[in-house]
Amino acid sequence: MLRYQQKKLIFTSMKAIRFLLLGALLAVGCAESVETRSKIKEEEVKMQGDLVPLEKSEDPVPGMSILIHKGDTLVSVDHFNKNIWWELKYATEDNFMHRILYDTLKKPYVQIDIARRLAKSQEYLTGRDSGYHLLVYDALRPLSVQWEMWNALDTIPAFERGKFVSNPRNGSVHNYGAAVDLTICNSKRKPLDMGAGYDDIRKIAYPSLESEFLASGEITQRQIDNRKLLRRALKSQGFSNIPTEWWHFNAFPRPVVKVKYQIVTSELADQIN
């Protein structure tokens, strides 16, 4: 009887040791698996341009430089070139609606491949004058804000309104993080004189009518030259200006944008992920 109990005790002890060893091996394996996945994520991010690790960027809080949205990677406009400056107008009351429209967005974002092109546009500008900087007023604009702007101008017929604010039913290129509103400023952050301010809905802001306003004396050659410098810098990297706003540039035509990227419907954190 004693020998039987001793054998049973030995068997139980050996079984417990096996479980402990198995648990230890599993723990080591899990730790290595987590570490490996983390390293893979970091390597993937580095390949995209030395971005911050994804696990630190999945919750888009103010001040971050990267957003992940449905497989798209968006970064701040100055991510690749700190000579690009910005003043996000719709995060302030200094805009045509005279109120804050962005609740959580605190800096302008664009798709990562577009940010690289902006960096090259700044290099072009620096090559012309080392004291000049692109000054970005707006970039990624959630569709919810696009609706606010559209509805605020409801006294203007839809056709005319669409020249100033894209119809949200069609989606603006801004809503995909593929358009920028910007100007040029000097080293003291003073914008160059473009003959019309940002968000000016008057026809004097139309690039397509510059010749007419020059002939009438309502705009000067210097003001047109400043606009042309902005256009040359952006067009050097494939951006296109629109005929009704000297400040607005698209990275791609709208049909291309809709295929390449996902529309951002809201700036809320649970929608930007």
C-alpha positions in Angstrom: 0.0 0.0 0.0 2.8 2.4 0.9 4.7 1.7 -2.3 1.5 2.3 -4.3 1.0 5.7 -2.6 4.7 6.6 -3.3 4.3 5.7 -6.9 1.1 7.8 -7.1 2.8 10.8 -5.5 5.8 10.5 -7.9 3.4 10.3 -10.9 1.5 13.4 -9.7 4.7 15.4 -9.2 6.0 14.5 -12.6 2.6 15.5 -14.2 2.8 18.9 -12.4 6.3 19.5 -13.6 5.3 18.8 -17.2 2.4 21.3 -16.9 4.8 23.9 -15.5 7.3 23.3 -18.3 4.6 23.5 -20.9 3.3 26.7 -19.5 6.7 28.3 -19.4 7.3 27.3 -23.1 4.0 28.7 -24.1 4.7 32.0 -22.3 8.1 32.3 -24.0 6.5 31.5 -27.3 3.7 34.1 -26.9 6.2 36.8 -25.8 8.3 36.1 -28.8 5.2 36.2 -31.0 4.1 39.6 -29.7 7.7 40.9 -30.0 7.9 39.6 -33.5 4.6 41.2 -34.5 5.6 44.4 -33.0 8.9 44.4 -34.9 7.1 43.6 -38.2 4.7 46.5 -37.6 7.7 48.9 -36.9 9.5 47.7 -40.1 6.3 48.2 -42.2 6.1 51.8 -40.8 9.7 52.5 -41.5 9.3 51.4 -45.1 6.5 54.1 -45.4 8.8 56.9 -44.4 10.1 56.6 -40.8 6.6 57.1 -39.3 5.9 56.6 -35.6 5.0 53.0 -34.6 1.4 52.2 -35.5 0.5 51.1 -32.0 1.1 54.6 -30.9 -0.9 56.2 -33.7 -4.1 54.2 -33.8 -5.8 56.7 -31.4 -5.8 60.0 -33.3 -5.4 62.6 -30.5 -4.5 66.3 -31.1 -0.9 66.9 -31.9 -0.3 63.5 -33.6 1.5 63.4 -37.0 -0.1 60.2 -38.4 -3.6 58.8 -38.8 -4.6 55.4 -40.0 -7.9 55.3 -41.8 -9.3 52.1 -43.4 -5.9 51.1 -44.7 -4.9 54.7 -45.7 -2.0 56.4 -44.0 -2.4 60.1 -43.5 0.4 62.4 -42.1 0.7 66.0 -41.2 1.6 68.2 -44.2 5.1 69.0 -42.8 5.9 65.4 -42.0 8.7 65.2 -44.6 9.7 68.8 -44.8 9.5 71.1 -41.7 9.9 74.2 -44.0 6.2 73.7 -44.8 4.2 75.8 -42.3 0.5 75.7 -41.5 -2.4 77.5 -40.0 -5.5 75.3 -39.9 -8.2 77.9 -40.5 -11.2 75.7 -39.7 -9.8 74.9 -36.3 -10.1 78.6 -35.5 -12.7 81.3 -36.1 -10.6 82.9 -38.8 -12.6 81.5 -41.7 -15.6 82.4 -43.9 -18.0 80.9 -41.4 -16.4 82.7 -38.4 -16.6 79.7 -36.1 -14.6 76.6 -35.2 -15.5 73.7 -37.5 -12.8 71.2 -36.5 -13.3 69.8 -32.9 -10.4 67.3 -32.8 -8.3 68.1 -35.9 -5.5 70.5 -34.8 -3.2 70.3 -37.9 -3.7 69.6 -41.6 -3.2 66.0 -42.8 -2.8 64.5 -46.3 -2.3 61.0 -47.7 1.4 60.0 -47.1 2.3 59.9 -50.8 0.9 63.3 -51.2 2.9 64.6 -48.3 6.1 63.5 -50.1 5.0 65.6 -53.1 4.3 68.6 -50.9 7.8 68.2 -49.5 9.2 68.4 -53.1 7.1 71.4 -53.8 8.6 73.1 -50.8 12.1 72.2 -52.1 11.2 73.9 -55.4 10.1 77.0 -53.5 13.2 77.0 -51.3 15.3 76.9 -54.5 13.7 80.1 -55.7 13.9 81.9 -52.3 15.2 80.3 -49.1 13.0 82.6 -47.0 9.7 81.4 -48.7 7.5 78.7 -47.1 4.3 77.0 -48.2 1.6 78.0 -45.7 -1.2 75.4 -45.6 -4.7 76.6 -44.5 -6.6 73.3 -45.0 -6.1 69.7 -46.2 -8.1 66.7 -44.9 -11.6 67.8 -44.4 -14.2 65.3 -43.1 -17.4 65.0 -45.0 -19.4 66.1 -42.0 -17.7 69.5 -42.1 -18.2 69.7 -45.9 -21.9 69.4 -45.2 -21.7 72.3 -42.7 -20.0 74.5 -45.2 -22.4 73.6 -48.0 -25.5 74.2 -45.9 -24.2 77.5 -44.6 -24.2 78.9 -48.2 -27.7 77.7 -49.0 -28.7 81.2 -50.2 -26.4 80.6 -53.2 -27.7 78.5 -56.1 -26.2 75.0 -56.0 -24.4 75.5 -59.3 -22.7 78.7 -58.2 -22.1 77.3 -54.7 -20.2 74.3 -56.1 -17.6 76.7 -57.5 -16.6 77.6 -53.9 -17.6 74.5 -51.9 -17.8 71.1 -53.5 -21.2 69.5 -53.3 -20.8 66.9 -50.4 -23.1 64.5 -52.3 -20.2 64.1 -54.8 -17.5 64.2 -52.2 -14.7 66.8 -52.2 -11.1 65.9 -52.9 -10.5 67.4 -49.5 -12.6 64.6 -47.9 -10.1 62.0 -49.0 -7.0 64.0 -47.8 -5.9 64.6 -51.3 -6.3 68.4 -51.7 -4.6 71.3 -50.0 -5.5 75.0 -49.6 -2.4 77.0 -49.2 -0.3 80.1 -50.0 3.3 81.3 -49.7 4.6 83.3 -46.8 8.0 84.8 -46.0 10.2 84.0 -43.0 8.1 86.2 -40.8 5.0 84.2 -41.7 3.6 87.1 -43.7 1.6 85.8 -46.7 2.5 87.1 -50.1 -0.1 89.4 -51.7 -2.3 87.3 -54.0 -4.8 90.1 -54.8 -7.6 88.3 -52.9 -7.7 86.6 -49.5 -8.2 82.9 -48.7 -11.8 81.8 -49.0 -12.7 85.0 -51.0 -15.7 84.0 -53.1 -15.4 87.1 -55.4 -14.3 86.5 -59.0 -11.1 88.4 -58.4 -9.9 85.2 -56.7 -10.4 83.2 -59.9 -7.1 82.2 -61.6 -9.2 81.9 -64.8 -10.0 85.6 -64.8 -6.6 87.0 -63.9 -6.0 88.6 -67.3 -9.4 90.5 -67.1 -8.7 91.9 -63.7 -5.1 92.8 -64.7 -6.5 94.8 -67.7 -9.0 96.5 -65.4 -6.3 97.4 -62.9 -8.1 95.6 -60.1 -5.1 93.2 -59.7 -1.4 93.9 -60.2 1.2 92.0 -62.2 3.1 91.4 -58.9 0.0 89.7 -57.4 -0.4 87.5 -60.4 3.3 86.7 -60.3 2.9 85.6 -56.7 0.1 83.3 -57.7 2.1 81.9 -60.6 5.0 81.1 -58.2 2.6 79.1 -56.0 1.3 77.3 -59.1 4.7 76.5 -60.4 5.8 75.1 -57.0 2.7 72.8 -56.8 2.5 71.9 -60.4 6.2 70.8 -60.4 4.9 67.8 -58.4 1.8 67.1 -60.4 -0.8 69.1 -58.3 -3.5 70.9 -60.3 -5.1 74.3 -59.5 -8.8 74.9 -60.0 -10.2 77.8 -62.0 -12.1 79.5 -59.2 -9.7 79.5 -56.2 -6.0 80.5 -56.4 -5.3 78.6 -53.1 -6.8 75.2 -53.9 -4.8 72.4 -55.4 -5.7 68.7 -56.1 -3.2 65.9 -56.0 -5.3 63.9 -58.4 -8.5 64.3 -60.3 -11.6 63.3 -58.3 -12.3 60.0 -60.1 -8.7 58.9 -59.4 -8.9 60.0 -55.8 -12.1 58.0 -55.2 -10.4 54.8 -56.5 -7.1 55.3 -54.6 -8.3 56.4 -51.1 -11.1 56.0 -48.6 -13.4 59.0 -47.8 -13.2 60.3 -44.3 -16.8 61.0 -43.1 -16.1 62.3 -39.6 -13.3 63.7 -37.5 -14.4 61.7 -34.4 -11.7 59.3 -33.1 -13.9 56.2 -33.7 -14.3 57.2 -37.3 -10.6 57.7 -38.0 -9.1 54.2 -37.5 
